[in-house]
Amino acid sequence: FVFVRIWSILDRMQNVLGDSPVFPLALLHSIFSPMQGIANALVYGCNYQVVQQYRYCLRRRGEGFGEGSEDGALDPIESSTIAIS
């Protein structure tokens, strides 16, 4: 997060404190600011539960709904137990 956002912070600080914009800093700001979405996708989309769900969906991709996978693996969501008290 810091690596992606530091360029925009520095660019904004330089714009407030400096006389004229610095092109290399503005260029880094414009390159790295849109990468925030990619960074979020990597961080939040690559945790254990999401990766397991990706694998399950890819295994079932060629099969019809209601059928199990070839290796007999269960759906991670269906096989999890939730205790309600």
KESE-781552 format. One record per residue (C-alpha): residue number from 1; residue in three letters; x, y, z. Coordinates in steps of 0.05 Angstrom, whole numbers, plus 32768, in hexadecimal, padded with zeros to 4 digits. Example, Ala and Ser with C-alpha at 12.3 -4.5 7.8 and 13.67 -1.06 7.14 Angstrom:
<nodes>
{n 1 res ALA px 80F6 py 7FA6 pz 809C}
{n 2 res SER px 8111 py 7FEB pz 808F}
</nodes>
This chain:
<nodes>
{n 1 res PHE px 8000 py 8000 pz 8000}
{n 2 res VAL px 8037 py 8031 pz 8013}
{n 3 res PHE px 805F py 8024 pz 7FD3}
{n 4 res VAL px 8022 py 8031 pz 7FA8}
{n 5 res ARG px 8009 py 806F pz 7FCD}
{n 6 res ILE px 804B py 8091 pz 7FDF}
{n 7 res TRP px 8051 py 80B0 pz 7F99}
{n 8 res SER px 800E py 80D2 pz 7F9C}
{n 9 res ILE px 801C py 80EC pz 7FE2}
{n 10 res LEU px 8060 py 8108 pz 7FCE}
{n 11 res ASP px 8043 py 8126 pz 7F8E}
{n 12 res ARG px 800A py 8149 pz 7FB4}
{n 13 res MET px 803A py 8163 pz 7FE9}
{n 14 res GLN px 8069 py 817E pz 7FB3}
{n 15 res ASN px 802E py 819F pz 7F90}
{n 16 res VAL px 801A py 81C2 pz 7FD0}
{n 17 res LEU px 8060 py 81D6 pz 7FE6}
{n 18 res GLY px 8084 py 81DF pz 7FA4}
{n 19 res ASP px 807E py 8214 pz 7F6D}
{n 20 res SER px 8074 py 81E7 pz 7F31}
{n 21 res PRO px 8064 py 819D pz 7F28}
{n 22 res VAL px 809D py 816B pz 7F21}
{n 23 res PHE px 8091 py 8140 pz 7EE4}
{n 24 res PRO px 80B2 py 80FF pz 7EFC}
{n 25 res LEU px 808B py 8102 pz 7F3D}
{n 26 res ALA px 804A py 810F pz 7F18}
{n 27 res LEU px 805A py 80D5 pz 7EE9}
{n 28 res LEU px 8066 py 80A5 pz 7F23}
{n 29 res HIS px 8025 py 80BD pz 7F43}
{n 30 res SER px 7FFE py 80B0 pz 7F03}
{n 31 res ILE px 801D py 806B pz 7EF9}
{n 32 res PHE px 8016 py 8050 pz 7F40}
{n 33 res SER px 7FD3 py 806D pz 7F55}
{n 34 res PRO px 7FAA py 803F pz 7F28}
{n 35 res MET px 7FD1 py 8003 pz 7F44}
{n 36 res GLN px 7FAC py 8009 pz 7F86}
{n 37 res GLY px 7F75 py 7FDE pz 7F69}
{n 38 res ILE px 7FA6 py 7FA9 pz 7F52}
{n 39 res ALA px 7FC7 py 7FA9 pz 7F96}
{n 40 res ASN px 7F84 py 7FA0 pz 7FB9}
{n 41 res ALA px 7F72 py 7F67 pz 7F8B}
{n 42 res LEU px 7FB3 py 7F44 pz 7F9B}
{n 43 res VAL px 7FAE py 7F4E pz 7FE6}
{n 44 res TYR px 7F65 py 7F3E pz 7FEF}
{n 45 res GLY px 7F5E py 7F0C pz 7FB6}
{n 46 res CYS px 7F98 py 7EDF pz 7FC8}
{n 47 res ASN px 7F86 py 7EC9 pz 800F}
{n 48 res TYR px 7F7E py 7E7F pz 801E}
{n 49 res GLN px 7F32 py 7E7B pz 801B}
{n 50 res VAL px 7F2D py 7EA0 pz 7FD9}
{n 51 res VAL px 7F64 py 7E76 pz 7FB9}
{n 52 res GLN px 7F41 py 7E37 pz 7FD0}
{n 53 res GLN px 7F00 py 7E50 pz 7FB1}
{n 54 res TYR px 7F24 py 7E60 pz 7F6F}
{n 55 res ARG px 7F41 py 7E1A pz 7F6D}
{n 56 res TYR px 7EFD py 7DFB pz 7F7B}
{n 57 res CYS px 7EDC py 7E24 pz 7F44}
{n 58 res LEU px 7F13 py 7E13 pz 7F12}
{n 59 res ARG px 7F0C py 7DC9 pz 7F23}
{n 60 res ARG px 7EC1 py 7DCC pz 7F17}
{n 61 res ARG px 7EC6 py 7DF6 pz 7ED9}
{n 62 res GLY px 7EBA py 7DBE pz 7EA8}
{n 63 res GLU px 7E86 py 7D9A pz 7ED3}
{n 64 res GLY px 7E3C py 7DA6 pz 7EDA}
{n 65 res PHE px 7E1C py 7DC3 pz 7F18}
{n 66 res GLY px 7E09 py 7D92 pz 7F4E}
{n 67 res GLU px 7E42 py 7D62 pz 7F3D}
{n 68 res GLY px 7E7F py 7D59 pz 7F68}
{n 69 res SER px 7EC5 py 7D65 pz 7F50}
{n 70 res GLU px 7EEE py 7D2C pz 7F33}
{n 71 res ASP px 7F1A py 7D25 pz 7F70}
{n 72 res GLY px 7EDF py 7D25 pz 7FA0}
{n 73 res ALA px 7EF2 py 7D68 pz 7FBF}
{n 74 res LEU px 7EBA py 7D8D pz 7FE2}
{n 75 res ASP px 7EA6 py 7DD5 pz 7FD7}
{n 76 res PRO px 7ECD py 7DFD pz 800C}
{n 77 res ILE px 7E90 py 7E27 pz 801A}
{n 78 res GLU px 7E5F py 7DEC pz 801F}
{n 79 res SER px 7E8F py 7DC3 pz 8049}
{n 80 res SER px 7E9D py 7DF9 pz 807C}
{n 81 res THR px 7E75 py 7DF7 pz 80BC}
{n 82 res ILE px 7E57 py 7E34 pz 80DC}
{n 83 res ALA px 7E42 py 7E30 pz 8125}
{n 84 res ILE px 7E05 py 7E5A pz 8133}
{n 85 res SER px 7DF5 py 7E63 pz 817C}
</nodes>
